[in-house]
Amino acid sequence: MEFRLLGSLEVVAGGTVAELGSPKQRALLAVLLLHPGELIPSERLIELLWPEDPPRTAAHSVQIYVSELRKSLERIGSADVIRTRPPGYVLDARPDTVDAWRFERLVRDGLRMIDEGDPQAGQRTLRNALALWRGPALADFAYDEFAQPHIRRLNDLHLDAVEAFAAAALEGGNVASVV
């Protein structure tokens, strides 16, 4: 299973894309994906999904969203990815199944390779990192408060990766790949 945040939110397993439901339901999944393996309390989810004025039914809505997401993920063959753990929920997915986390790891690795004197390996690794982008980071949540710091961080890292890739390519005489 692959979780995609570098573009529109997608969950893909075996070539099948999950139907993720309403905007709030998708936002809940995005919050969990930004913190894989971390317990996110229900109260925090409510604050993030309804930053200004949560409805009285917000806690119940969160439960329904989680239930519907579980059903959607089960339909593509992934049971028990979202776990209930009082006082909230945990996305039980390895970080390498989330494209944004893979991107960050690949950029760190590529920059390290370049710093250690292997610009060709660094360039290949950075190319693989940049290839993960399918559009703007967290594109579905461009105006949601919870996504803003993550979008800025990912965009900054994207720019760092592009600049380092170009510099490594130029250093190696590969002007065509920079253009």
C-alpha positions in Angstrom: 0.0 0.0 0.0 1.2 3.5 -0.8 0.0 6.7 0.7 0.5 9.8 -1.5 0.6 13.4 -0.2 2.9 14.9 -2.9 0.0 16.0 -5.1 -3.6 15.1 -4.4 -4.2 12.7 -1.5 -4.3 9.1 -2.7 -4.1 5.7 -1.2 -3.1 3.0 -3.7 -2.8 -0.8 -3.3 -2.3 -3.2 -6.1 -3.0 -0.5 -8.7 -6.4 0.3 -7.1 -7.0 3.8 -5.7 -9.1 4.0 -2.6 -12.2 6.2 -2.5 -11.5 8.4 0.5 -14.8 10.2 0.9 -15.6 13.7 2.1 -13.2 16.6 2.4 -13.1 16.4 6.2 -12.7 12.6 6.1 -9.7 13.1 3.7 -8.3 15.8 5.9 -8.4 13.4 8.9 -6.4 10.8 6.9 -3.9 13.5 5.8 -3.4 14.5 9.5 -2.7 10.9 10.4 -0.4 10.4 7.4 1.6 13.4 8.5 2.3 11.6 11.8 2.5 7.9 11.0 2.8 5.7 14.0 2.0 8.6 16.4 -1.1 8.7 18.6 -3.2 11.7 17.6 -5.8 12.4 20.3 -9.4 12.9 19.2 -9.5 16.3 20.7 -6.5 17.3 18.6 -8.1 16.0 15.4 -11.2 18.1 16.2 -9.0 21.2 16.7 -7.3 20.5 13.4 -10.4 19.7 11.3 -12.5 22.5 12.7 -10.0 25.2 13.8 -12.6 27.9 14.4 -15.9 26.5 15.6 -16.3 22.8 15.9 -19.8 21.5 15.8 -21.2 19.8 18.8 -21.2 16.5 16.9 -17.5 16.8 16.1 -16.3 13.8 18.2 -19.0 11.6 16.7 -18.1 12.9 13.2 -14.4 11.9 13.8 -15.6 8.4 14.7 -17.7 8.1 11.6 -14.8 9.4 9.4 -12.5 6.8 10.8 -15.0 4.1 10.3 -15.6 5.1 6.7 -11.9 5.4 6.0 -11.3 1.9 7.5 -14.0 0.5 5.1 -12.4 2.3 2.1 -9.0 1.0 2.9 -10.3 -2.6 3.5 -11.9 -2.5 0.0 -8.4 -2.2 -1.5 -6.9 -4.9 0.8 -5.6 -3.0 3.8 -7.3 -3.9 7.1 -6.3 -2.3 10.4 -4.3 0.6 9.1 -6.1 3.1 11.4 -6.1 1.8 14.9 -8.1 3.2 17.9 -5.8 3.8 20.8 -7.3 5.9 23.6 -7.5 8.8 23.6 -7.4 8.9 19.8 -6.1 7.2 16.7 -2.8 5.9 15.2 -2.0 5.3 11.5 -0.2 2.0 11.6 1.9 2.4 8.4 5.6 2.3 7.9 6.9 5.8 7.0 8.4 4.4 3.8 4.8 3.8 2.5 4.2 7.6 2.7 5.6 9.4 -0.3 6.3 12.6 1.6 8.4 10.7 4.2 10.3 8.8 1.4 10.9 12.1 -0.3 12.5 13.5 2.8 14.7 10.5 3.3 15.8 10.4 -0.3 16.7 14.1 -0.2 18.7 13.7 3.0 20.5 10.7 1.5 21.2 12.5 -1.8 22.5 15.6 -0.1 24.7 13.4 2.1 26.1 11.6 -0.9 27.0 14.9 -2.6 28.6 16.2 0.6 30.6 13.0 0.8 32.0 13.5 -2.7 29.7 11.3 -4.8 27.7 13.8 -6.9 26.5 11.2 -9.4 24.9 9.0 -6.7 23.5 12.1 -5.1 22.1 13.2 -8.3 20.4 9.8 -9.0 19.0 9.8 -5.5 17.7 13.4 -5.8 16.1 12.5 -9.2 14.3 9.6 -7.5 13.1 12.0 -4.7 11.8 14.6 -7.2 10.0 11.9 -9.2 7.7 11.3 -6.3 6.0 14.7 -6.8 2.7 14.5 -8.7 1.7 18.1 -8.0 1.8 20.6 -5.1 2.3 19.0 -1.7 -1.0 18.3 0.1 -2.7 19.9 -2.9 -6.2 19.1 -1.5 -5.4 21.0 1.6 -3.7 24.1 0.3 -6.0 26.4 2.4 -6.3 24.2 5.5 -4.4 25.5 8.6 -3.2 22.0 9.6 -1.4 21.6 6.3 0.4 24.9 6.1 3.6 24.1 8.1 3.9 20.8 6.2 3.4 22.4 2.8 6.1 25.0 3.6 8.5 22.4 4.9 8.0 20.1 1.9 8.2 23.0 -0.6 11.4 24.2 1.0 12.9 20.8 0.8 11.8 20.4 -2.8 13.6 23.6 -3.7 16.7 22.4 -1.9 16.5 19.1 -3.8 16.1 20.9 -7.2 19.0 23.2 -6.5 21.3 20.4 -5.3 20.3 18.2 -8.2 21.1 21.0 -10.7 24.4 21.8 -9.0 25.5 18.1 -9.0 24.5 17.8 -12.6 26.5 20.9 -13.6 29.4 19.7 -11.6 29.3 16.4 -13.5 29.0 18.2 -16.9 25.4 17.0 -17.4 24.0 20.4 -18.5 21.2 18.7 -20.5 19.6 17.2 -17.3 19.7 20.7 -15.6 17.8 22.3 -18.5 
